[in-house]
Amino acid sequence: MSDFLLEIGLEEVPARMIAGAEAELGRRVNDLLTRERLLGPAAKLTTYSTPRRLAVLVEDVLTNQSDTEERLTGPSWKVAFKDGLQTAAAEAFAKKAGVAVEALEKVTNAKGEYVGATVKRQGRAAAELLAAELPKEVAGIYWAKNMYWRAGKPERFVRPVRWLVALMDSTIVPLEIAGIAAGNASRGHRVLHGEASVVIDHATHYAEALRKAFVVADVAERRHSIRKALDAETRTVAGARWRQDAALIETVVHLTEWPTVVLGDFEPEYLALPEEVLVTVMRDHQKYFAVEGADGKLAPHFLAVLNTQVDDEGREIIRHGNARVLRARFKDARFFWDFDQKTPLAQRVESLKKVTFQKELGSYFWKMEESLKVSRELAILAEDAGVAFDVTALVQAVKLAKTDLTTELVKEFTELQGVIGGLYARAQDLGERVALAIYEQYTPTSTEDGIPLSIEGQLLGLADRIQTITAMFGIGKAPTGSKDPFALRRAANAIVKILAESGLPLTLNEVVQASGAKGGNREEVAAFLRERLHFYLKDVRGFAYDVVNAVLAADASFVRDAIARAEALTVARESADFAAISAAFKRIKNILRQAEEKGFTAAPAERDRLSTEAKQLADEAHTLAPRVAKLRAARAYAEALALIATLRPAVDAFFDKVMVLDPDPDIRGGHLYLIQSVLGGFSGIADFSEIVTS
């Protein structure tokens, strides 16, 4: 057994791309070694990454493949040996198998006698296989953006490849990527170690050798180190704590190789600006962590994560330099805040005519007018359902929602669109409902985000997103494959999430109807939202795929109801009786499909012509159907499913004793009518035939 190491040295890779590439490299190497039968019984794979490298270490790798023996079957014996003499078919098969014609054997199976051959294949050396196959796997790594860097050469990668390490224990694996031959020399921290080589004398010594060169290759170790350093620096300020920011942690982890932290200060006068502005400047523009006091309010300090190690004098220089840059950004933000207040949001509506939403559709003024129509339709539906909210505030919020796009602060800090509009609305005393709806209009931005707190914000979010989706679909801009330049999937995910987690009694169909979509466009948009509901139930809520399919086959419009049915079905499917009923419903669908293909029709039959089992099933179904319907109407789905499961004895007896497709057309028609009635009468909660049973 050996240990294998691969390191790809690169120019600095954008932080947002590293984690995905690290995981993909590990997966590709593991799949390759598995496919080639090179993983030992105690195999362990570890991945590493920094801005300048991707690496994978696999312990317990076989140095050679084991030899294999394979049985091949060729043409029929009569064709290969006609009248006892070998034919061209026998010679061709022997050549393909790599054996002499005399080594061919007669193989007898259920289909007859055939030519067979036993082929022994000698295992290849791991180093030989890796040298041949690994470059293809590396080239196949997905990057959001690639580049060429060698004139006239075909390879593309996220950044130029600068060095390669490939070792089997201490022996170099002779592979080549992008013109770079692998060796045993890596590189350390660009500043602290310089460009001098770091020799890796054994694959398992990789992490330690880099640590001596001021590189922490393990991502989890860097993450832990950064958190400890943030804690230590913050403790120097009485009662303070750094504001947790998981996304920023991941960013700085992938920006550094040897992280350290410095605490800096800024003038308390800037705390007069909204926290959202200050935190955005620190986080999004400078990659600084905010600091808050014991009261949870922002404190006049920041934490910067450095990719270097300096002495006390150097730390002071860096601290003052970072504070100077931050002060300039805050000064700009304060100027823009004050300048923007001179023009109220209401006076900015007309300016939206000069801001393009989409070149084929029109301006943001056009979008505002269209969203206003949608929001009014949604408001009517919500009011009719008894939802209490402020319609006037909703209308005003929709009119002003995009006006902050014309402000200087949003032009400078685009991440704050919507948030700035809400803050300006509050500062201009437009009412808390209006301000909150505008502030929350872009939430949720992901499946992890919360939904808007206010009804007005929820309705504004629905109207804005469904209008965008419908308009884009109308001009042929629907997402295709992995391409979604207008983030329509994210918009649809947000619609589903709002309907799932709010008290709004609106369905997906009603939202589509309110959008004004017509004809084929309407059907496309409805199907798109159903697809995102499927994603939400399966990938966000974690329901099994067959449960999701079963629930959505019955009804895919009322989101909260679909969740309730999926929850009940998840519990019910564990019952043996319910599993049997699900299998029976699958059988019913298959029989009905066969009957349709053969032209058989379903029609009620005279009761005295039906068998005892058919009558029993008909009576049981007739008795249970109204009780199930009542429970379903009350959304007591668990009780309804338990009741449906009691139909099992009658269903089992029917299928055990009855020939459904009876030769007599009247009896056959009666049987088809019966099972069709059972299927239709009990499939309102879910299409049980979709449930996978053993």
N, C-alpha and C positions, 0 to 999 in steps of 0.2 A: 504494500500500500504506500501511496505517496500523497503529498499535499500540493495542490495546484494554485498558483496565484496569477491573476491577470490584472495589470494596471494600465489604463489609458491616460496619458498625460496630455493636457490641453491648455490652450489659452483660456482665460477666465470665462466661465460659462454663466449666463444669467441665472440668478438664484432661483427663480420660479420654475426653471426647467430641470433642476438637478435631481430632486427626489424621485420624480417619475422615471428618469433615465436610469438612476441607480437601481430601482426596483426591476425595471425591464431587463437590464444587463444581467442581474442575478437570475431572473426567470429564464432568460435565453440560455445561459450557461448551464443551469440545472437541467433544462429540457434536453440540451445537447448531450450532456453526460448520461442522462437517463436513457435517451434514445440509443446511444452507442454502447450501453451496458458497461459503463465505466465507474458507476458509483458503488463504493464499498458498503458493507452493512452498517457501519457507524458514520456514514457521510454527514458532514455538517457544512453548510454554506453560509458565509458571512459577506455582506457587501459593505463597501466604504465609498465615501465621496467627499470632496471639497470643491471649491470653485475651480481648481486646476486639475482635478482627477476624478475618474471613476474606477473602482477596483472591486474585485471579487476574489475571495479565498475559499477554496473547497478542500476540506480535510477528508482523508480516507478515499482517495481516488485510485482505481486500479491502474497499474502501469501498462497492462495489456488487456485487450478484450479476451474473453474465453473463447475457445474454439466452439463452433456450432455444427450441428448436423441437421439437415433439412430434407424432408421428403417432398419431391416434386412429382406431379402427375401430368402426363402429356396426352397425346392423341390415343385413340382406341388401339388395342393390340392388333386388330385386323388391318387397320390402315397402316400401322407402322411395320408390320411383318406380314406382308401378303404372300400367301402360299408358303409361309415359312422363311421367306427372304426379306431382308431389311429393305425398306423403301426410303425415299428422300425425306419422308416425314420423321422416320426414326433417326436418321442422320442429323436432321435439323434440331430435333429435341436434344439429342446427345450433345451436340455442339453448344447449345444454349445452357445445358446443365453442367458442361465442362467435364463430361465423362466419356469413356469409350462406348461405342454401340454395344459391345459385349457386356458392359456393366448394367445395361438396362434390365429392369425387372418387370414381371407381369403383376399388376395390381388389380385385385377384384373388389368391386364395391357394388352398391345397390343398383348402379346404372349399367354395370357390365365389366368387361375386362379392358384395362388401360395399361399404357406404358408408364413405368415409374422409374425414379432414380433417387439414390441417396447421395446427397451432396454434402461434403465436409468443407466447411469454410474456416480458414485459419484466422484467428483474431489478430487485429492490427494493434500496433503500439499506440498508447494514449497520446503521446507527443505527436505522432504522425497525424492522427485524426484531428487533434486540436489545431495543429498548424494549418490543416486544410480547411476546417469547417468554422473555426472561430471568427476569422475575418468577415465571413458572410453574416454571422450573427451580429457582430458589432455594426456592420454597415446597415443592418435592418432596424436598428434602434430608431424609434420615432422621435422626431424633434419638431416643435411648432415652426421653427425656422431653421433652414440649413444654409450652408455657404460653400462655394468653391474657393480653394486657396492655392491650388497648383495649376498654373496655366496649362491648358491642353489635357488635363487629367480629369477622369470622370467622377472621382469620389466627391461626395458631399457629406458634410458633418456640421454639427452646431458651431464648432470652432476648430481651427487647425489642430491636428494631432502633432505633438512635439516630441513625445517619447513613449516607449512601450516597455513594460516589464512583463515577462511571461516565464514562469518558473515551475518546474516539476521538482519539488524539494529544492535542491540547489542547482539543478540543471536547466539551462535556458531552453525553452521550447521555441524552435525556429519558425515563428510565424511573422508575418509582415502585414501592416495596415497602413494604407495611404503612403506607401514608400518608406515607412519607418520600420526598421527591423527590430524585433524584440531583443532585449538584453536583460541585465540584472540591475541597471542603474536608474533610480528614480530621482526626483528632485524635491528639495525641501521648501521651506517658506521663502518666497521671492526676496524679501527684505532681510529677515533675520538670519537666513542661511545662505542667501545668494544663489547663483546658478550652479554651484558645485554639485557634483553627483552624490547621490545617497545610495550606496551599494546595499542591495538586499541579498544577504548571504544564504537565506533559506526562506521559503514561502511563508512559513508561520512567524517569521521575525519581522514581517512587513510593518505592522502597526508600531512596534517598538522602535524600529529603525527610523521611521518618519518622526516619531515623537522627539527623538534626539536632534532632528533637523527642524524642530519647531512647527510640526504639523500634527494636529490631532485628527487622524483619518476617520475615526468612528463618529458618526453623526450623533448618536445618543450621548456619547461622552461629551461632545462639544455642547450639546443642548443643556446637559446637567451642569457643565462648567459655567455656562453663561448665566443660568438661573442662580447658581451659588454666588457668582460675582455681583449680580444685580442685588441680591439680598445683602451681601456684605457692604456694598457702597451705600445702600439706602439706610442701613443701620447707623450711619454716621450723622443722620438727621433725626432728631428726637421725634418720635411718634409718626414718622413717615413710612410709607410703603410704596413700592412701584406698582403701577397700574398694570394688571395682567393683560396680556395681548398675545394670544396663541399664534396668530398669523404673523405678527412682527417677530416673535421668537423664531419661527421657522425661517423667516427671511434672513435674519442675522446669522442663524446657524449656517445657512448656505452662502453667506457672504464672507465667512471667516475660515481660517485654518488654525490660528492660534489666538483665540479670543480673550480680550481683557475688557474691563468696563471702567469708565470714568464718570464721575458725578459732576454736573455743572449747574450753574444758576442763571436765572434771568430776572429782570427787574419786576417786582410785584405789581407795578402799574399795568402791566400787560394782562393781568388777571381780570381786568375790567372787560376784556373781550370774552365772548362765549367760549366755554370749554371746548365745544365741537371744533371751533376754528383753531384754537391753540393745539389741541391734540392732533388734528389733521396735519398741521404744519410740522409738528415734531415727528409724528409717525410716518406719514406718507412722503414727506419731502426730505427729512433728515435721518429717518430710521432711528429716532430717539424714543426712549420710553418715558412716558409721563410719570410724575411722582405726585401722590396725594397725601394729605394730612390725615390725622386720626378721624376727622369729621367726614372724610370721603371727598372733600373738595380739592381741586387742583392746587398744588403747592408750586412756588417759583423755582423749581429744580427740574433737571432732566438727566437721563442716563444714556450715555452713548457707548455702544459696543464697538471696540476697536479690533482691527486685525493685526495687532502688533504688540510688542512688549517694550515699555519705556521706563526710564528712571523717573524719580519724583519731578525733576526739572522738566523733563519731556512731557509728563502728565499735565503739568501746569500750562505749558504752552498749548497742548492739545485742548485742554479744558477752556482756555480763554478763546482759542480759535473757534471752537464749536459754538461757544456762547455768542461770539461776535456774529457768526453766520445766522444763528437762530434769532438774534436780536433784529437783524436786518429783515428777516422774513416776517417777524411779528410786527415790525414797523410798517411794512407794506400792507399787511392784513388790516392793521388799525386804520391806515389811510383809506383803503378800499371800503372798509366798513362805514366810516364817516362819510365818504364821498357818495356811496350808494344811497344813503339815507335821504339825500337831497331830492331823490326822485322816487315817490311812493310806488309800490307795486302796481296799483291801479293805473298809473300813468305809463306803465311799461307794456301793457297789453298790446297796444298798437305797434310797438317795436318788434313784436314777435313776427310780424309780416316780413321782416328782414332776416330772420333766422331760419335757415332751411332745415326742415325735418327730414325729408327724403326728396331727391331731385325730381322723381317721377310723380310724387304725390303733392308736394307743396311745402308751405312754411309751417312753423309751429303755431301760427295763428290759425291756419287751416286745421291743424291737429286739435287745437283747443276747441274749436267749434264742433268738430266731429265727436270729440270726447264728451262734450257737453250734451249732445244728443243722446249718447249712450248712457251717461250718468242719469239723465232724466228718466229714461226707460227703466233702468235698474231701480231708481228711487220709487217709481210707481209700483213695481213688483214687490219691493221691500215694504212699502206702506200698506199695500193690500194684504200682506202676510202679517201685519200687526207689529212691525219693527218700528221702534221709536227713535227718531233722529231729527236733526235740524236740516231740512231740505235747503233752506236759504244758505246756510253755511256751506253745504256740499256744493251748491252751484257756484258760490263765490270762490271756493277753494279750487274747483276745476278751472275757472276762468284765470286764476292767478298762479296755478301750479307751475307753469313753465316760465313765468316772468323772470325768475332769478337767473335764467340763462343769459339775460341781457346785463347782468350786474358785473362789475369789475372784479368782485371777490370770487365769483364762480368762474369767470374767465381765467383767473389766476390759480384757483384751487378747484378744478373741475370735480374732484371727488365729493365736494360739498353741495352739488346741485340737489335741490329739494330741501335739504337741511337748511341752507341759507334762506331759501324762500320762507320756510316756516319760522325761522328766527326773525326775519324782517317783518313778517306778518304780525308776530307777537310784539315787536318793538314799535310797530305802527298802529297798535291797538285795534287790529281787525277782528279780534275775538279769538278765544282759545280754541274753539272747535275748528275754525278756519286754519289757524296757525298749525294745530296738531295734524290736521289732514294733509296739509302741504308738506310738513316736516316728514311725515311717515310714508309719503306716496311711493317711494322706491323700495320699501320693505314689504316682504322679505326679499333679500338679494340672493339667498341660497336656501337650501332645505333645512339648514340649521338655524336660520334666523327666526325671530318671532314675527307674528303678523301685526299690522297696525292695531293700536289699542282702541281707536274710535271707530264707530260705525261709518262716519263720514270718510275717514281715511281708508277703510276697507272698500267702500263703494267707489271712491276715487281710484284706488289701486286697480280694482277690477275693470272699471271703465277705460282707464288709460291703457292697460295691457291688452284687453280684448280688441280695442280699436286699432292698436298697432298691429296685432296679429292678423286681423281681418284685412286691413289695408295692405299689408305686405303680401299676404296670400293672393289678394286680388290682382297684384301686378307680377305674380309669378316668383316671389322671393321667399317661398317656403324653404325651410332647412332641408338640405340634402346630405345624407351620410353624416360625416363628421363636421360638415360645414354649416355654420349657423351664424353668419356675420352680424345679424341684427338681434342676436340673443333671444330668439322667439321661444326656444325651449325653456329658457329661464323664466320668461314672462308667463308661459303657460304653467310651469311648475308653481309659480307664485299664485296664479289664479286658483289652482287646485288646492294649494295649501291654505289660502284664505277661506275658501269654501269649506275645507275640512276642519279648520280650527277656530272659526268664528261662529257666531250665532245666527248668521244670515241664512234664511231658509230658501236660498236660491239654488237652482240646478245648473249644471253645465249647459244644458239645452237653452235655458232661459237667458244665460249670459250671452250665448251665441246669437240668440234671437234679438236681444237688446242691441247687439253690435250692428244690426242692419244688414248682415251678410245675406246674400241671395243665392239661390240655386246651387250650382256645383261648388261655388266658393264656400257656401254655408256648410255643405257636407264635408268639405276638406277640413275646415276649421274644427267642426265637431269631432271628426275622426282624430285630428291632432290632439285635441284636449283629452279624448278618451285614452289615447296612447300615453299621455303624461299622467293621467289618473292611474293607469296600469303601473307606470314607473313609481308613482308615489306609494301605492299599496305594496308593491313588491320590494322596492329598493329602499324606501324611506321607512315605511311601517313594518317591513320584514315579513309579510305574509307569504306563504308558499305559492309558487307560480300557478299550481293547479287550482288552489283556492281562489286566487285572483281571477283566473280565467273563468271559473265557475260563477263567481259573483258578477263579473262584468257582462257575462253572456246573458244574465237575467235583466240587468239594468245598469247602465253606466252613466247616469246623469246626476243623481243626487249623491254627492260625495260622502257626506256624513253617514247616510244610510248604507252606502256600499261598505264603509268601514265597519259599521255595526254588523252587517251580514257576514263580512269576512271574519270578524271576531267570533261570532257564533258558529260559523262553519268550521273554523279551526279547532274548536273544542269538540264539535259533534263528530268530526271525521275519525276521532279516536275510538268511537263506538263500533263494535263488530257488526251490529245490526245496520248502522248507517253506512258502513263500508259495503255491506252486501246490497243495500238499496242503491248506492251509487253505481255498483257494477251492473245491477239490473237495469238502471236507467240508461247506461251506456249500451246495453244489449237491446233495449227498446229502440233507441235511436238507430242502431244498425239494422234492425229488422224493418223499421219504417222506411229507411233508405233503400233497402233491397226491394221492398214491396213497391216503392215508387218507380224504381228502375224496371221492374217487371210489369208495371202498369196495373197493379192491384189497387183497388180502392177501398177506403174505410167507410163503413155504414153500419148503423145500429142493426143488430140481429134480434129476432124474437127470443125472449128470455128462455123459453123452454127448449130451444135448440142449443143453448150454451151448456158447457160442462159444469159440474159442481164447482170446480176450481175457478172457472171464469166468473161464475155467479158470485162466489165468495169474494173474489178480488173486486168486482164491481160494487158489491154491497159495502165492503170495507172502505173503498175509495169514496163512495157516495157519502158515507158517514163522516169520514175524516176531513174531506175537502172544506166544508164550511167552517169547521173548527180551526183548521190551519189558516184559512183566509182571515178569520177573526184575529188570530194571534199575529199574523203578518201585518194586518192593518194597525195593530197596536205596537208594532215593531218589537214584539216579544219573540225574537228570532230563535233564541236557544230553545224555548218551549215548543215552538213550531217545528223545529228540526227534530226534536225528540219525539214528537207526535208522528211525524212522517216516518221515522225509523220503525214505529210499531206496525207499519204496513208490510214489514219483511216476511212474516209467515205466509201471508196471502200471496205475495209476489213469488216467493220460493215455490209454493205449491203449484201456482199457475205454470211457471216455466218447467217444473219437474214433470207435470202430467199432461200439459196441453201442447199440441202441435199448432203453433200460431198460424203458420201459412198452410192451413188446412186445404185439401183439394176442393172441398165444397166452397164455392165462392161466397155463399151467404154466411157460413160459419167463419170463413177467413176474414170477410169484411167486418164481422162483429168483433173478432179478436183484435183486428187492427184499430177499430174504433175505440175499443176498450183501452188498449195500451196507449193510444194517442191521447185519450182523455186523462189517463193517469199521468202521462208525461206533462201535459199542459197544465193540469190542475195543481201539480206540486213543484213546478219549476220556477215559481215566481221569486223565491228567495235566491236561488242559484240554479245553474244548470249542473245537476249532480253528475251527469255523464262526463263532465270535465275532470272530476276527481280521480286521481291515479290510485288504483287499488292493487294490492299484490295478487 
